[in-house]
Amino acid sequence: MGRKLAGEASAEELQELELLLRAHPEQHFPAHTMTELWNGPAPEDTDHHAAAAHDRHIQRMQARGIAIGDDAGATETTLLQLPENGVRRRYWRIAAAVAAVMMAAATWWLAPAGKTQQLSEVATRNGARTSIELPDGTRVWLNAGSKLTYDKNFGLHNRNITLSGEAFFDVSKQAEHPFVIHTTAVNIRVLGTKFNIRSYPGDHATEAALLSGSIEASLNNSQEKIILRPTEKIIVQHTPAGNKESRTGRKTAIAAVAIQHLTYYEAKPDAIMETSWMENKLMFRDMSFAELAQDMERFYGVRVRLTNPQQAGLRFTGTFQKENIQQALDALRMTADFQYKITAEEIVIY
């Protein structure tokens, strides 16, 4: 990137850079930002310049059909203030080029030389959602507090990714390269379909909900494979239901697995509770306060702490969309006996 900005890159290097950016879509914003910093005047208002650059990036990605959340970025960059003198602009450009190289190196090379493994990671913070297009054309919508990881061979020799959190996939068809998603409890294998996976750390279960096509779910530590059909979902409990003894006498944990139908909250074919988060809705049906507090943390980007174990077992049904966190808590208080206190660090339920 530095050689391109300096006008020293060869045609071969420019082509290689283009291929790298296509394989790592999360680097488009840093690359565009570095280019604008290099070519433009030294910004007098750093915050305003960064915000304007981000807005232009959003417009570019939306023009390509990719929706990016306002706070979806996983990387924050701090710009140093340089002295107001004649060499400021030159140092600004050098700093931008160095930052671009360091950011690319941190993303593409995550191990020492000789033991390199090139990985790409796309992550969202709590309170933010985003969507990307993978190198194979697959569209992915990433819910709050989620992380997606894939290696350099994605789309070339394999289509393997690892998910922590929740995401909706619209998988492009490639018969020669099945699309495989790895989670803590289950692996999902597909050829081309639309489905949602929820596998947050700390949740009691992993869920995969199928909208169209078909997927094959294989449980970790098991040879069992389960085929899902449209409007079905699989729920795999993270706590083992028991143990079974193999022919060698070795005991292994048995996962509790359930196959259910999707939940429709309206008499419409697309009103599916499992994917309501894509419409910026927080929907819950007969959910414990402990589980709802976790979902509210991700949805609103706050920290919620329950101080009364009995209140953790309270159960709620409802939908939040336009309500802020205070309005949501007030609505819950209409059906349950609890108080709350909002501080700068957290929300305390008592």
ABEGO torsion letter per residue (X at the ends): XAAAAAGABBAAAAAAAAAAAAABAAAAAAAAAAAAAAABBBBABAAAAAAAAAAAAAAAAAAAGBBBBAAABABBBBBBBBBBBAAAAAAAAAAAAAAAAAAAAAAABABBBGABBBBBBBBBBBGBBBBBBBAAGBBBBBBBGBBBBBBAABGAABBBBBBBEBBBBBBBBBAABBBBBBBAABBBBBABBBBBBBBBBGBABBBBBBABEBBBBBBBGBABBBBBBBGBBBBBBABBAEBBBBAAGBBBBBBBBBBBBBBBABBBAABBAAAAAAAGBBBBBGBBAAAAAAAAAAAAGBBBBBABAAAAABBBBEBBAABBAAAAAAAAAAABBBBBBBBAABBBBX
